[in-house]
């Protein structure tokens, strides 16, 4: 399976000049943990995550506000994403194998990866995308096996648990080998037992 089949697209991105408060609202509204930071051409220049923003936001939150309006100096501007973002950002291409993305998510200890093609951010793949895919794996395997059995006019029951397939029905020795071969041809199958 390729990254493109699982990634979220389009990616929700911010510019370096985006105010921190706007980035916080985007993270909250879209229920994501990080945002790729891009330049005006859509090229990846960094990433800003919850971990980058929370300490800064809490620092502002814990300072006591005066009970009267203050006049600010003309040069004081709200904090920008570029001041807090990480500039070393692991990324993947959309045509890469999903296993490579999973390995990078684990080794880089990040919750999401920008997907970059032709120097442009085209999507994001996250650990939650992978979990969602894995949670539905057994149902996909079962349906795929049932489709292949029906195509051969075979009426066998199929159960799948954690990639392990149980095929039940009136199965002789020849049919058992046939059932095992059909089930084993499905991606994600770990083992097959036919009875």
C-alpha positions as CSV (number, residue, x, y, z in Angstrom):
1,X,0.0,0.0,0.0
2,X,1.2,3.5,-0.9
3,X,1.2,6.6,1.3
4,X,-1.2,8.2,-1.2
5,X,-3.9,5.7,-0.4
6,X,-4.0,6.7,3.3
7,X,-2.9,10.3,3.5
8,X,-5.2,13.2,4.3
9,X,-5.4,15.6,1.5
10,X,-5.4,18.5,1.1
11,X,-3.0,19.3,3.9
12,X,-3.9,22.0,6.3
13,X,-0.8,24.3,6.2
14,X,0.3,27.6,7.6
15,X,2.8,30.2,6.5
16,X,5.7,31.3,8.7
17,X,4.0,34.7,9.2
18,X,0.8,33.1,10.5
19,X,0.0,34.3,14.0
20,X,0.4,31.7,16.8
21,X,-3.2,32.3,17.8
22,X,-4.4,31.4,14.3
23,X,-2.3,28.2,14.3
24,X,-3.8,27.2,17.7
25,X,-7.3,27.7,16.3
26,X,-6.4,25.6,13.2
27,X,-5.1,22.7,15.3
28,X,-8.2,22.8,17.5
29,X,-10.8,23.2,14.8
30,X,-9.3,20.4,12.6
31,X,-8.3,18.1,15.5
32,X,-4.8,17.7,14.2
33,X,-1.5,17.7,16.2
34,X,0.8,19.5,13.8
35,X,0.7,21.8,10.8
36,X,3.2,21.8,7.9
37,X,4.7,25.3,7.5
38,X,5.0,26.3,3.8
39,X,6.3,29.2,1.9
40,X,4.2,31.1,-0.6
41,X,4.8,28.5,-3.3
42,X,3.7,25.6,-1.1
43,X,7.1,24.3,-0.4
44,X,7.8,22.8,3.1
45,X,9.9,25.0,5.3
46,X,9.0,23.6,8.8
47,X,6.3,22.2,11.0
48,X,4.5,23.6,14.0
49,X,3.0,21.2,16.5
50,X,1.1,21.2,19.8
51,X,4.4,20.6,21.5
52,X,5.8,23.8,19.9
53,X,2.8,26.0,20.7
54,X,1.7,24.9,24.2
55,X,4.7,26.3,26.2
56,X,4.4,29.6,24.4
57,X,0.6,29.8,24.9
58,X,0.9,28.9,28.5
59,X,3.6,31.5,29.1
60,X,1.2,34.2,27.8
61,X,-1.7,32.7,29.7
62,X,0.1,32.7,33.1
63,X,1.2,36.3,32.9
64,X,-1.3,38.5,34.7
65,X,-3.0,41.0,32.5
66,X,-3.2,44.5,33.9
67,X,-6.7,45.8,34.9
68,X,-6.3,48.8,32.6
69,X,-5.5,49.0,28.8
70,X,-1.8,49.4,28.1
71,X,-0.3,51.3,25.3
72,X,2.1,49.1,23.4
73,X,5.1,50.2,21.5
74,X,4.7,50.5,17.8
75,X,7.1,47.6,17.1
76,X,5.4,44.9,19.2
77,X,3.6,42.3,17.1
78,X,1.9,39.0,17.9
79,X,4.1,36.0,17.9
80,X,4.4,34.2,14.5
81,X,4.7,30.5,13.7
82,X,8.2,31.0,12.2
83,X,9.4,31.9,15.7
84,X,8.3,28.5,17.2
85,X,8.3,26.0,14.3
86,X,10.7,23.1,13.9
87,X,12.8,23.5,10.7
88,X,14.1,19.9,10.5
89,X,11.0,18.1,9.4
90,X,10.9,14.4,8.3
91,X,8.6,13.9,5.3
92,X,7.5,11.2,2.8
93,X,6.5,11.1,-0.8
94,X,3.0,10.0,-1.8
95,X,4.4,7.1,-3.9
96,X,6.4,5.7,-1.0
97,X,5.3,2.4,0.6
98,X,3.2,2.8,3.8
99,X,5.7,0.7,5.7
100,X,8.4,3.4,5.1
101,X,6.0,6.0,6.5
102,X,5.2,3.9,9.6
103,X,8.9,3.3,10.2
104,X,9.6,7.1,10.0
105,X,6.7,8.0,12.3
106,X,8.1,5.6,14.9
107,X,11.8,6.5,14.5
108,X,11.3,10.3,14.3
109,X,8.8,10.1,17.2
110,X,6.4,12.4,15.5
111,X,2.6,12.1,15.3
112,X,2.3,13.1,11.6
113,X,4.4,13.5,8.5
114,X,4.0,16.0,5.6
115,X,3.6,14.3,2.2
116,X,5.7,16.2,-0.3
117,X,5.7,15.7,-4.1
118,X,7.6,17.9,-6.5
119,X,8.7,20.2,-3.6
120,X,5.0,20.9,-2.6
121,X,3.1,19.7,0.4
122,X,0.2,17.6,-1.0
123,X,-1.0,15.9,2.2
124,X,-0.3,14.6,5.6
125,X,-0.1,11.1,7.0
126,X,-0.6,10.6,10.7
127,X,-0.4,7.9,13.3
128,X,-4.2,8.2,13.7
129,X,-4.6,7.5,9.9
130,X,-2.5,4.3,10.4
131,X,-4.5,3.3,13.5
132,X,-7.8,3.8,11.6
133,X,-6.5,1.7,8.7
134,X,-5.3,-1.1,11.0
135,X,-8.5,-1.1,13.0
136,X,-10.5,-2.1,9.9
137,X,-8.0,-4.5,8.6
138,X,-9.7,-7.8,9.6
139,X,-13.0,-6.7,8.0
140,X,-11.3,-5.7,4.7
141,X,-9.5,-9.1,4.6
142,X,-12.7,-11.0,5.3
143,X,-14.6,-9.1,2.6
144,X,-11.8,-9.6,0.1
145,X,-11.7,-13.4,0.8
146,X,-15.5,-13.7,0.6
147,X,-15.5,-11.9,-2.8
148,X,-12.8,-14.3,-4.1
149,X,-14.7,-17.3,-2.9
150,X,-18.0,-16.1,-4.4
151,X,-16.3,-15.5,-7.7
152,X,-15.5,-19.2,-7.7
153,X,-19.1,-20.2,-6.5
154,X,-17.7,-21.4,-3.1
155,X,-19.9,-21.0,-0.1
156,X,-17.5,-21.2,2.9
157,X,-17.7,-19.2,6.1
158,X,-14.7,-16.9,6.8
159,X,-13.6,-15.5,10.1
160,X,-10.6,-13.2,10.6
161,X,-8.9,-12.2,13.8
162,X,-5.7,-10.2,13.8
163,X,-4.9,-11.3,10.2
164,X,-5.4,-15.0,11.0
165,X,-8.1,-16.6,8.8
166,X,-10.4,-19.4,9.6
167,X,-12.3,-20.9,6.6
168,X,-15.2,-23.3,7.6
169,X,-17.5,-25.4,5.5
170,X,-17.7,-28.8,3.7
171,X,-14.0,-29.0,2.9
172,X,-12.2,-32.1,1.8
173,X,-8.4,-32.3,1.4
174,X,-8.4,-30.7,-2.1
175,X,-10.8,-28.0,-1.1
176,X,-8.8,-27.3,2.0
177,X,-5.7,-26.5,-0.1
178,X,-7.8,-24.5,-2.4
179,X,-9.3,-22.4,0.5
180,X,-5.9,-21.9,2.0
181,X,-4.5,-20.7,-1.4
182,X,-7.3,-18.3,-2.0
183,X,-7.2,-16.8,1.5
184,X,-3.4,-16.6,1.4
185,X,-3.5,-14.6,-1.8
186,X,-5.1,-11.7,0.1
187,X,-2.9,-8.9,1.4
188,X,-2.6,-8.8,5.1
189,X,-3.3,-12.4,5.8
190,X,-0.9,-13.8,8.4
191,X,-2.0,-17.4,8.6
192,X,-4.9,-19.6,7.2
193,X,-6.7,-22.5,8.8
194,X,-9.3,-24.4,6.8
195,X,-11.5,-27.0,8.4
